[in-house]
Amino acid sequence: MLTSKLEDLIWKGKAFPKTFCVGGTQKHVLNIQPDRFIIITDILYFPFFAYELREGSSKVTWEQIDQWIRFNYISTQLTILGEKNFNRFQFRNNIYFNAITPENNTFLAIPGSATHLDTYLIHTTGVSFSFSLGNILSPTDGNTLAESVAFNSPADYGKDGDTDIIPTTQINLIQSDNDFFNYVSRPVVNGENATNELAYPVDGGTNIPSYFRQYGNQHPILQVSYIEILGQPDNIGL
């Protein structure tokens, strides 16, 4: 998202629009020079076929599609982190299967459209872009806590103390090498890895294996647009 202030700095020669292509690996780092900082203005995510088959050219069967879906590789998590920011993004990979020979249940794997996001992420040191896969969710239903924000049915699901309460998914246990609890309106229990947003752990269960990239197009691609600015955020009047 290019603001008028950033555009003004560009025209004055104090800032420079740049791009950075991320992909081909689980983790990519954008280094920043000590005398400047960057603002990531938008990102463009290209979905991929997270399986050991070529996109758009390899024939797949119903059995292979079923295996791919059961592996839960249909979503990708992007983590952008640095000293100033820690942000997660979830993407559906949007892979379509077009029938070649319906009588034999043979299909082509075709990636979906790219996803564009406007952002305004400030980073003063190196920026890490980390990709990982979605994994299995094991939902547990429960009532929304009384001290949380909710309305009674039919406007909402209600909360403890209301006359009409509909249980909602309160805790998702992500089954992988390290359990990760997603809490919704509930306090974090000491000693547990937990978050209030939908997030997957980065571990052996969500790693993108190297053999997914054997054809060169079985990995996520992210086009990053950013503004490089001379100075630091506290001395240029932003």
C-alpha positions, 0 to 999 in steps of 0.5 A: 500500500503506497501512501502519499508520504512514501510517494513524496519520499520517492520523488525527493530521492529519499526512498526507493521502490523495490521488489524481492522474489521469495520461493524455492525454499522453506525460508528466505531472508531479505537483508537491510543495510544499517543506514535504512529501513523498509516498508513492505507495501504488498505481497503477491502469493502464487499457489502451488501443488504440494505433492510429488507430481508436476503441476499442469502436466502430470496425470493424477488419479482419484487415489492420488488426489485423496492422498494429497487431500488427506495429507492436508497440504491444501493450505500454506502458512507464511510467516514474515518476521523481524525485530519490528514485526511478526506476522502470519498469513494463511493461504489456500493453495486452490489447486484444481483437477481437470479431467483428461479421461473421466472414464479412467478418473485421470486428471491434471493438477492446475494451480489457482489464481495468485492472491494479492495483499496490501500491507504496511510492514516496517522492518529495520533489520533482516526480514525472514519469509518462512513457508510451512504447510497446514496440518490436521485440526482436531476441534473441541467445542465449548461455550464462549466465556462470559467475559468475552464478546458475544451476542445471544442467538440469533445474532451470534452464538451466545456466551456463558450466562445467556439463555441460548448458547451454541457451542463453538470451536474453542481449541484446535489441537494441531497434531504434529511433532509439537502440539500447538493450541489455538485458543479463542477467548480463553487464557493461555495455560502455562507451559503450553504453546498457544496462540489466539489466531489460527496458526500452525507450528513450524516443525517436521510435520508442517515442513515442505519437503525438498522432494516437492520441488523436484520439478521446479514448480512445486513450491510457493512463490511470493512476490514482495514489493517494498520501499527502501527508505534512507534513515530510520523510522524515528528520524525522517518525520514519518 
